[in-house]
Amino acid sequence: MGVQQSAIDAVSVATGVILAPVDAWDRMAAAMDSRRELQDEVLRLQQENRVLKGRSQRLAALLSENARYKALLRSAQLIDDELIAAQITAVSPDPSRHIVVIDKGLLDGVKEGQPMLGEEGLMGQVILSGDRNSRAVLITDSVHALPVQVNRSGLRAIAEGSGMIDQLLIRHLPAKSDINVGDLLVTSGLGGRFPNGYPVARVTEVVISEGEAFALVTAEPISALDRGRHVLVLQRTVGSEAGS
């Protein structure tokens, strides 16, 4: 009996030694499966996070665009003339020209010379109209100029495009003119092309060189000309002055 028990114990030990690698492999395989499942879950969660982040960004963009559109509608209430809502669909590939394409044309009542307004101020004017699309030049284009006046003092001047999207220039202004940094420039209405009193830009610098009779004034457009898509075209009979 003792011999049999010893034999059984020996067999059990031997079997345990033989099965130990198998058990270890099974545990390793189970761990690998668990790791793959965990990796798959992490990838799934990462993908869901990217989708949710994309949706969040899209929602933020829509909310921002909706806010700009509402602001545009509020500004429209200040204009007596009929307005045509449009969207910018393309911009000029030439960095030296500030020209955009809008999705409204002659069939919609958009004609050459009509002012283009943004949610905060004047943006430019239509220079060419097709049946369904039109081309407009922004006020910062280097060949564009328009009559303005200082809202505070009533001083009249001509604001010229600088070729930079965030800057207008006023040249040949007498050095003693009543114009200061921070002054709001609005359309003067002279020439009949632009509505009187619509915001254009705010003065950022007044430079008077020693011995010079004239000052050089720079101003930043009120409207962010390089952002947003929604615009309003002022449908009115316009004159031929203050052009592009």
Contacts in CASP RR format, 6 or more apart in sequence:
PFRMAT RR
TARGET T0000
AUTHOR 0000-0000-0000
METHOD contacts of the structure
MODEL  1
MGVQQSAIDAVSVATGVILAPVDAWDRMAAAMDSRRELQDEVLRLQQENR
VLKGRSQRLAALLSENARYKALLRSAQLIDDELIAAQITAVSPDPSRHIV
VIDKGLLDGVKEGQPMLGEEGLMGQVILSGDRNSRAVLITDSVHALPVQV
NRSGLRAIAEGSGMIDQLLIRHLPAKSDINVGDLLVTSGLGGRFPNGYPV
ARVTEVVISEGEAFALVTAEPISALDRGRHVLVLQRTVGSEAGS
65 228 0 8 1.000
65 229 0 8 1.000
65 230 0 8 1.000
68 119 0 8 1.000
68 228 0 8 1.000
68 230 0 8 1.000
69 119 0 8 1.000
69 230 0 8 1.000
71 119 0 8 1.000
71 120 0 8 1.000
72 85 0 8 1.000
72 118 0 8 1.000
72 119 0 8 1.000
72 230 0 8 1.000
72 231 0 8 1.000
72 232 0 8 1.000
74 119 0 8 1.000
75 117 0 8 1.000
75 118 0 8 1.000
75 119 0 8 1.000
75 120 0 8 1.000
75 121 0 8 1.000
75 232 0 8 1.000
76 83 0 8 1.000
76 117 0 8 1.000
76 232 0 8 1.000
78 198 0 8 1.000
79 117 0 8 1.000
79 195 0 8 1.000
79 198 0 8 1.000
79 232 0 8 1.000
79 234 0 8 1.000
81 195 0 8 1.000
81 234 0 8 1.000
81 235 0 8 1.000
81 236 0 8 1.000
82 234 0 8 1.000
82 235 0 8 1.000
82 236 0 8 1.000
83 117 0 8 1.000
83 232 0 8 1.000
83 233 0 8 1.000
83 234 0 8 1.000
83 235 0 8 1.000
84 104 0 8 1.000
84 108 0 8 1.000
84 109 0 8 1.000
84 110 0 8 1.000
84 232 0 8 1.000
84 233 0 8 1.000
84 235 0 8 1.000
85 104 0 8 1.000
85 230 0 8 1.000
85 231 0 8 1.000
85 232 0 8 1.000
86 102 0 8 1.000
86 103 0 8 1.000
86 104 0 8 1.000
86 108 0 8 1.000
86 110 0 8 1.000
86 116 0 8 1.000
86 134 0 8 1.000
86 230 0 8 1.000
86 231 0 8 1.000
86 232 0 8 1.000
86 233 0 8 1.000
87 102 0 8 1.000
87 103 0 8 1.000
87 229 0 8 1.000
87 230 0 8 1.000
87 231 0 8 1.000
88 100 0 8 1.000
88 101 0 8 1.000
88 102 0 8 1.000
88 228 0 8 1.000
88 229 0 8 1.000
88 230 0 8 1.000
88 231 0 8 1.000
89 101 0 8 1.000
89 102 0 8 1.000
89 103 0 8 1.000
89 133 0 8 1.000
90 100 0 8 1.000
90 101 0 8 1.000
91 99 0 8 1.000
91 100 0 8 1.000
91 101 0 8 1.000
92 98 0 8 1.000
92 99 0 8 1.000
92 100 0 8 1.000
96 142 0 8 1.000
96 163 0 8 1.000
97 137 0 8 1.000
97 141 0 8 1.000
97 142 0 8 1.000
98 137 0 8 1.000
98 138 0 8 1.000
98 140 0 8 1.000
98 141 0 8 1.000
98 142 0 8 1.000
98 144 0 8 1.000
98 163 0 8 1.000
98 165 0 8 1.000
98 225 0 8 1.000
99 127 0 8 1.000
99 135 0 8 1.000
99 136 0 8 1.000
99 137 0 8 1.000
99 138 0 8 1.000
99 141 0 8 1.000
100 135 0 8 1.000
100 136 0 8 1.000
100 138 0 8 1.000
101 133 0 8 1.000
101 134 0 8 1.000
101 135 0 8 1.000
101 136 0 8 1.000
102 110 0 8 1.000
102 116 0 8 1.000
102 126 0 8 1.000
102 133 0 8 1.000
102 134 0 8 1.000
102 135 0 8 1.000
102 136 0 8 1.000
102 231 0 8 1.000
102 233 0 8 1.000
103 132 0 8 1.000
103 133 0 8 1.000
104 110 0 8 1.000
104 132 0 8 1.000
104 133 0 8 1.000
104 134 0 8 1.000
104 233 0 8 1.000
105 129 0 8 1.000
105 130 0 8 1.000
105 131 0 8 1.000
105 132 0 8 1.000
105 133 0 8 1.000
105 134 0 8 1.000
106 129 0 8 1.000
106 130 0 8 1.000
106 131 0 8 1.000
107 131 0 8 1.000
107 132 0 8 1.000
108 132 0 8 1.000
109 235 0 8 1.000
110 126 0 8 1.000
110 129 0 8 1.000
110 134 0 8 1.000
110 233 0 8 1.000
110 235 0 8 1.000
111 126 0 8 1.000
111 129 0 8 1.000
111 235 0 8 1.000
112 126 0 8 1.000
112 127 0 8 1.000
112 128 0 8 1.000
112 129 0 8 1.000
113 125 0 8 1.000
113 126 0 8 1.000
113 127 0 8 1.000
113 193 0 8 1.000
113 238 0 8 1.000
113 243 0 8 1.000
113 244 0 8 1.000
114 125 0 8 1.000
114 126 0 8 1.000
114 233 0 8 1.000
114 234 0 8 1.000
114 235 0 8 1.000
114 236 0 8 1.000
114 238 0 8 1.000
115 122 0 8 1.000
115 124 0 8 1.000
115 125 0 8 1.000
115 126 0 8 1.000
115 193 0 8 1.000
115 194 0 8 1.000
115 195 0 8 1.000
115 198 0 8 1.000
115 233 0 8 1.000
115 234 0 8 1.000
115 238 0 8 1.000
116 122 0 8 1.000
116 123 0 8 1.000
116 124 0 8 1.000
116 125 0 8 1.000
116 126 0 8 1.000
116 136 0 8 1.000
116 231 0 8 1.000
116 232 0 8 1.000
116 233 0 8 1.000
116 234 0 8 1.000
117 123 0 8 1.000
117 198 0 8 1.000
117 231 0 8 1.000
117 232 0 8 1.000
117 233 0 8 1.000
117 234 0 8 1.000
118 223 0 8 1.000
118 230 0 8 1.000
118 231 0 8 1.000
118 232 0 8 1.000
119 223 0 8 1.000
119 230 0 8 1.000
120 199 0 8 1.000
120 222 0 8 1.000
120 223 0 8 1.000
120 224 0 8 1.000
121 198 0 8 1.000
121 199 0 8 1.000
121 200 0 8 1.000
121 221 0 8 1.000
121 222 0 8 1.000
121 223 0 8 1.000
122 139 0 8 1.000
122 146 0 8 1.000
122 187 0 8 1.000
122 194 0 8 1.000
122 198 0 8 1.000
122 199 0 8 1.000
122 200 0 8 1.000
122 222 0 8 1.000
122 223 0 8 1.000
123 136 0 8 1.000
123 138 0 8 1.000
123 139 0 8 1.000
123 221 0 8 1.000
123 223 0 8 1.000
123 225 0 8 1.000
123 231 0 8 1.000
124 136 0 8 1.000
124 137 0 8 1.000
124 138 0 8 1.000
124 139 0 8 1.000
124 144 0 8 1.000
125 136 0 8 1.000
125 137 0 8 1.000
125 144 0 8 1.000
125 193 0 8 1.000
125 194 0 8 1.000
125 243 0 8 1.000
125 244 0 8 1.000
126 134 0 8 1.000
126 135 0 8 1.000
126 136 0 8 1.000
126 233 0 8 1.000
127 135 0 8 1.000
127 136 0 8 1.000
127 137 0 8 1.000
127 244 0 8 1.000
128 134 0 8 1.000
128 135 0 8 1.000
129 135 0 8 1.000
134 233 0 8 1.000
136 231 0 8 1.000
137 143 0 8 1.000
137 144 0 8 1.000
137 244 0 8 1.000
138 144 0 8 1.000
138 165 0 8 1.000
138 225 0 8 1.000
139 146 0 8 1.000
139 159 0 8 1.000
139 161 0 8 1.000
139 168 0 8 1.000
139 200 0 8 1.000
139 201 0 8 1.000
139 221 0 8 1.000
139 225 0 8 1.000
140 161 0 8 1.000
140 162 0 8 1.000
140 163 0 8 1.000
140 164 0 8 1.000
140 165 0 8 1.000
140 166 0 8 1.000
140 167 0 8 1.000
140 168 0 8 1.000
140 221 0 8 1.000
140 225 0 8 1.000
141 161 0 8 1.000
141 163 0 8 1.000
141 244 0 8 1.000
142 160 0 8 1.000
142 161 0 8 1.000
142 162 0 8 1.000
142 163 0 8 1.000
143 161 0 8 1.000
143 244 0 8 1.000
144 160 0 8 1.000
144 161 0 8 1.000
144 243 0 8 1.000
144 244 0 8 1.000
145 158 0 8 1.000
145 159 0 8 1.000
145 160 0 8 1.000
145 161 0 8 1.000
145 242 0 8 1.000
145 243 0 8 1.000
146 158 0 8 1.000
146 159 0 8 1.000
146 187 0 8 1.000
146 193 0 8 1.000
146 194 0 8 1.000
146 200 0 8 1.000
146 242 0 8 1.000
146 243 0 8 1.000
147 156 0 8 1.000
147 157 0 8 1.000
147 158 0 8 1.000
147 159 0 8 1.000
147 187 0 8 1.000
147 188 0 8 1.000
147 189 0 8 1.000
147 190 0 8 1.000
147 191 0 8 1.000
147 194 0 8 1.000
147 241 0 8 1.000
147 242 0 8 1.000
148 156 0 8 1.000
148 157 0 8 1.000
148 158 0 8 1.000
148 159 0 8 1.000
148 170 0 8 1.000
148 185 0 8 1.000
148 186 0 8 1.000
148 187 0 8 1.000
148 188 0 8 1.000
148 200 0 8 1.000
148 201 0 8 1.000
149 155 0 8 1.000
149 156 0 8 1.000
149 157 0 8 1.000
149 185 0 8 1.000
149 186 0 8 1.000
149 187 0 8 1.000
149 188 0 8 1.000
149 197 0 8 1.000
150 157 0 8 1.000
150 178 0 8 1.000
150 179 0 8 1.000
150 183 0 8 1.000
150 184 0 8 1.000
150 185 0 8 1.000
150 203 0 8 1.000
151 183 0 8 1.000
151 184 0 8 1.000
151 185 0 8 1.000
151 186 0 8 1.000
151 197 0 8 1.000
152 178 0 8 1.000
152 180 0 8 1.000
152 183 0 8 1.000
152 184 0 8 1.000
153 178 0 8 1.000
153 179 0 8 1.000
153 183 0 8 1.000
155 177 0 8 1.000
155 178 0 8 1.000
155 179 0 8 1.000
156 188 0 8 1.000
156 190 0 8 1.000
157 170 0 8 1.000
157 173 0 8 1.000
157 177 0 8 1.000
157 179 0 8 1.000
157 185 0 8 1.000
157 217 0 8 1.000
158 170 0 8 1.000
158 171 0 8 1.000
159 168 0 8 1.000
159 169 0 8 1.000
159 170 0 8 1.000
159 185 0 8 1.000
159 200 0 8 1.000
159 201 0 8 1.000
159 219 0 8 1.000
160 168 0 8 1.000
160 169 0 8 1.000
160 170 0 8 1.000
160 171 0 8 1.000
161 167 0 8 1.000
161 168 0 8 1.000
161 169 0 8 1.000
162 168 0 8 1.000
162 169 0 8 1.000
162 218 0 8 1.000
165 225 0 8 1.000
165 226 0 8 1.000
166 220 0 8 1.000
166 221 0 8 1.000
166 225 0 8 1.000
166 226 0 8 1.000
167 204 0 8 1.000
167 218 0 8 1.000
167 219 0 8 1.000
167 220 0 8 1.000
167 221 0 8 1.000
168 185 0 8 1.000
168 200 0 8 1.000
168 201 0 8 1.000
168 218 0 8 1.000
168 219 0 8 1.000
168 220 0 8 1.000
168 221 0 8 1.000
169 216 0 8 1.000
169 217 0 8 1.000
169 218 0 8 1.000
169 219 0 8 1.000
170 179 0 8 1.000
170 216 0 8 1.000
170 217 0 8 1.000
170 218 0 8 1.000
170 219 0 8 1.000
171 214 0 8 1.000
171 216 0 8 1.000
171 217 0 8 1.000
172 214 0 8 1.000
173 179 0 8 1.000
173 214 0 8 1.000
173 215 0 8 1.000
173 216 0 8 1.000
173 217 0 8 1.000
174 213 0 8 1.000
174 214 0 8 1.000
174 215 0 8 1.000
175 208 0 8 1.000
175 212 0 8 1.000
175 213 0 8 1.000
175 214 0 8 1.000
175 215 0 8 1.000
177 215 0 8 1.000
179 203 0 8 1.000
179 206 0 8 1.000
179 215 0 8 1.000
179 217 0 8 1.000
180 203 0 8 1.000
180 206 0 8 1.000
181 203 0 8 1.000
181 204 0 8 1.000
181 205 0 8 1.000
181 206 0 8 1.000
182 202 0 8 1.000
182 203 0 8 1.000
182 204 0 8 1.000
183 202 0 8 1.000
183 203 0 8 1.000
184 199 0 8 1.000
184 201 0 8 1.000
184 202 0 8 1.000
184 203 0 8 1.000
184 222 0 8 1.000
185 199 0 8 1.000
185 200 0 8 1.000
185 201 0 8 1.000
185 202 0 8 1.000
185 203 0 8 1.000
185 219 0 8 1.000
186 196 0 8 1.000
186 197 0 8 1.000
186 198 0 8 1.000
186 199 0 8 1.000
186 200 0 8 1.000
187 194 0 8 1.000
187 195 0 8 1.000
187 196 0 8 1.000
187 197 0 8 1.000
187 198 0 8 1.000
187 200 0 8 1.000
188 196 0 8 1.000
188 197 0 8 1.000
189 195 0 8 1.000
189 196 0 8 1.000
189 197 0 8 1.000
190 241 0 8 1.000
190 242 0 8 1.000
191 239 0 8 1.000
191 241 0 8 1.000
191 242 0 8 1.000
192 238 0 8 1.000
192 239 0 8 1.000
192 241 0 8 1.000
192 242 0 8 1.000
193 238 0 8 1.000
193 239 0 8 1.000
193 240 0 8 1.000
193 241 0 8 1.000
193 242 0 8 1.000
193 243 0 8 1.000
194 242 0 8 1.000
195 234 0 8 1.000
195 236 0 8 1.000
199 222 0 8 1.000
200 219 0 8 1.000
200 221 0 8 1.000
200 222 0 8 1.000
201 219 0 8 1.000
201 220 0 8 1.000
201 221 0 8 1.000
201 222 0 8 1.000
202 219 0 8 1.000
202 220 0 8 1.000
202 222 0 8 1.000
203 217 0 8 1.000
203 218 0 8 1.000
203 219 0 8 1.000
204 218 0 8 1.000
204 219 0 8 1.000
204 220 0 8 1.000
205 217 0 8 1.000
205 218 0 8 1.000
206 215 0 8 1.000
206 216 0 8 1.000
206 217 0 8 1.000
207 215 0 8 1.000
207 216 0 8 1.000
207 217 0 8 1.000
207 218 0 8 1.000
208 215 0 8 1.000
208 216 0 8 1.000
209 216 0 8 1.000
END
